[in-house]
Amino acid sequence: MRTQLILLLVAIAAGAVLPVQAGLNVQLGKAVQQPIFAAFASFLIGSLGLLIYLFILKFDFGLLSNIKSVSPVVWIAGLLGAFYVAAVIILAPKLGTALTFSLIVFGQMLISLILDHYGMLGLPVKQINWQRLLGATFLIVGVLLIRKF
């Protein structure tokens, strides 16, 4: 139970840092008059931070030979992340942070329901049911309310 609570709090914290990251990246993009540079800088600094963390964990870099067994498609994840960060940097100043992230959460929920329902990408199957659809509907209503007000 305690572990579950910690995981839930980490998930909330991960969600909470995204609008902060967006605001900081927007500032950098404005300073250099190029939002894509801000996305690049974000990934560069993040990559360096992760590399340092791998050294702290004493990661066995010899395990990288296992990459050969992974489908080449998995490398698209990096491009998806770059698209996401660049889109947020461009959209947040135009739509506002609340609308941008409410639309992002809606998009996440929509694709998550589909991935869960079909067990795509090796994820466990969790069928779409009326309760999950009701939750998605509440998200849509929330997006509409944020957009209107």
C-alpha positions in Angstrom: 0.0 0.0 0.0 2.8 2.4 0.9 4.6 1.6 -2.3 1.5 2.3 -4.3 1.1 5.7 -2.6 4.7 6.6 -3.4 4.2 5.6 -7.1 1.0 7.7 -7.3 2.9 10.7 -5.8 5.7 10.3 -8.2 3.2 10.2 -11.1 1.6 13.4 -9.8 5.1 15.0 -9.5 6.0 13.9 -13.0 2.9 15.6 -14.3 3.4 18.7 -12.2 6.9 19.3 -13.6 5.8 19.4 -17.2 4.1 22.8 -17.2 7.2 24.1 -15.3 9.5 22.6 -17.9 7.3 24.2 -20.6 7.5 27.6 -19.0 11.3 27.4 -18.7 11.7 26.2 -22.2 9.5 28.9 -23.5 11.7 31.5 -21.8 14.8 30.0 -23.4 13.1 29.8 -26.8 12.2 33.5 -26.6 15.7 34.5 -25.6 17.2 32.9 -28.7 14.1 33.5 -30.8 13.9 29.8 -31.7 11.6 27.4 -29.8 13.3 24.4 -31.5 16.6 25.4 -30.0 15.0 25.3 -26.6 13.7 21.8 -27.2 17.2 20.8 -28.3 18.8 22.3 -25.2 16.2 20.6 -23.0 17.1 17.2 -24.5 20.8 17.9 -24.4 20.8 18.8 -20.7 18.4 16.0 -19.9 20.6 13.5 -21.7 23.6 14.7 -19.8 21.7 14.4 -16.5 20.6 10.9 -17.4 24.1 9.9 -18.4 25.5 11.1 -15.0 22.7 9.2 -13.3 23.6 6.0 -15.1 27.2 6.4 -13.9 25.9 6.9 -10.3 23.8 3.7 -10.7 27.0 1.9 -11.9 25.0 0.9 -15.1 26.7 -2.0 -17.0 27.2 -0.4 -20.4 28.1 -3.8 -21.7 24.4 -4.5 -21.7 24.1 -2.2 -24.7 24.9 -5.1 -26.8 21.4 -6.3 -26.1 20.1 -3.4 -28.3 20.5 -5.6 -31.3 17.5 -7.7 -30.2 15.2 -4.7 -30.1 13.0 -3.7 -33.0 14.3 -0.6 -34.8 10.9 1.0 -34.3 11.6 1.6 -30.6 14.0 4.4 -31.6 11.0 6.4 -32.8 10.4 7.1 -29.1 13.1 9.7 -29.1 11.5 11.5 -32.1 8.1 11.4 -30.3 9.7 13.0 -27.2 11.3 15.7 -29.3 7.9 16.4 -31.1 6.2 16.6 -27.7 8.7 19.0 -26.1 8.9 21.2 -29.3 5.1 21.3 -29.6 4.6 22.3 -25.9 7.2 25.1 -26.3 5.3 26.4 -29.4 1.8 25.9 -28.1 2.0 27.0 -24.4 2.5 30.7 -25.2 -0.3 30.6 -27.9 -2.9 28.6 -26.1 -1.9 29.1 -22.5 -0.4 26.4 -20.2 -3.8 25.1 -18.9 -5.4 24.6 -22.3 -2.2 23.2 -23.8 -1.8 20.6 -21.0 -5.5 19.8 -20.8 -5.4 18.9 -24.5 -2.2 16.9 -24.0 -3.8 15.0 -21.2 -6.9 14.4 -23.3 -4.6 13.1 -26.1 -2.8 10.9 -23.7 -6.0 9.5 -22.3 -7.4 8.7 -25.7 -4.4 6.8 -26.9 -3.9 5.2 -23.5 -7.4 3.7 -23.7 -6.7 2.3 -27.1 -3.2 0.9 -26.1 -4.7 -0.7 -23.0 -7.8 -2.1 -24.8 -5.7 -3.9 -27.4 -2.6 -4.6 -25.2 -0.5 -2.8 -27.8 3.3 -2.3 -27.4 3.5 -5.2 -25.0 1.2 -3.5 -22.4 -1.3 -5.5 -20.4 -4.9 -5.7 -21.8 -7.4 -3.5 -19.9 -10.7 -3.4 -21.7 -12.5 -0.2 -22.4 -15.6 -0.1 -20.3 -18.2 2.5 -19.4 -16.3 3.7 -16.4 -13.2 4.4 -18.4 -15.3 6.1 -21.1 -17.0 8.2 -18.5 -13.5 9.3 -17.2 -12.5 10.3 -20.7 -15.7 12.2 -21.1 -15.0 14.1 -17.9 -11.6 15.0 -19.4 -13.3 16.3 -22.6 -15.7 18.4 -20.5 -12.7 19.7 -18.6 -10.9 20.7 -21.8 -14.0 22.5 -23.0 -14.4 24.4 -19.7 -10.8 25.4 -19.7 -11.1 26.6 -23.3 -14.2 28.6 -22.6 -13.0 30.3 -19.5 
